[in-house]
């Protein structure tokens, strides 16, 4: 090819790279003879190969770039290449080879006098080694230093990496609000486009993972939407698409879109395997197992949990809850007690404790359940997370109910129910309603109890949560043929409401007091899960009750 043609091809490839058209840029640059590429072109090839899921090509291109920089005596640029080689290999589980590049990076910097920004990159590698080694305190110290290097040298990647790591380490040591604030700050450079694509993708996923870990559903949904848009804007992107699918599935699970969530988790697993990075698929399969268990497909749930274990992920407490559903109560209790006895950070404990309380109450270990609830309550106080607070109140209400104190249980359960409704988490709201109904029944308020149970039954039916629907139906007992568990009298009241009749007129027509009319309306609103006469009337017309 003539020199002018090579120049044109390189210009087109580089322009496509800047537009983040990774497939076109990679194909164009790969077609150019290696002798015509400069070191920055090798770096571009490496980045694109990483994003397209071609790890071996990524490593080979970066090694070529490293060698060219070294041959030209450009030590600092060679250090940058050694850093990325170390990061890619360490993240791929190749600790020995990756560690070798980290050592080479350190040796090269020993030959450089004075302070340079590349020392911040070496600190980043040391920071990640402490993160992966389970030492959040030392990782936090190093993260502060990385952030300082980024700010002093105006390096957006270092700043974002340092802030993100500081935030995650604060969260793992129980300082959740402060940690989340730093994670949001880390996203500033990404939103302005200053952070490189690989670092941007990693931090997107890290932030959303942190939000999921502390059950900050609103923030998780917001950033998942942003990540999805970021991925969709880069045609051909492979890396990060698995994480994106996992996070979408998690939001769908919370919102009660169970079939869609299952598909996203399975899609994520397939993408991880296609990208040659199967280890993260363990979380996807664990989440998939949880949803399959909720909808009652216990065989598929067990298979999903087995796959999670095969990927090196322990799918607890979901697996213990599956054993409980299959009547293996002692196995479930044994697993939960073992997990509770193991040390863990507040984030991990917050995800274990709600399920542990369920299992312990199922084997009448009330004192142990109370202790687990107390711990969860303390975590909720420290986290400042509405969802974790609701989990703690729900656990408190269930333990009080099991201990024979329904009167004290009801306020805690009502608090949890309000939060679940506000957060739009229908499955947990319905589970809490069942507990409220049981407590009210024990207190002698049979009508209100039936209304709560009927509302929960309707939600479980709509969600396809078959086991919960079956258990709740048994609590409700025989019902009329009317929808939503409405009684004959409640249907009469609803018909009059749909005709625009006032409470006074309804009382006169049915020869009952206005107070009784108000009680019937309250029960109707609860069973139909509506908040106004207009919505109740619409339900009546839709279901041909008028």
Order of alpha helices (4+ residues) and beta strands (2+ residues): alpha-alpha-alpha-alpha-alpha-alpha-alpha-alpha-alpha-alpha-alpha-alpha-alpha-alpha-alpha-alpha-alpha-alpha-alpha-alpha-alpha-alpha-alpha-alpha-alpha-alpha-alpha-alpha-alpha-alpha
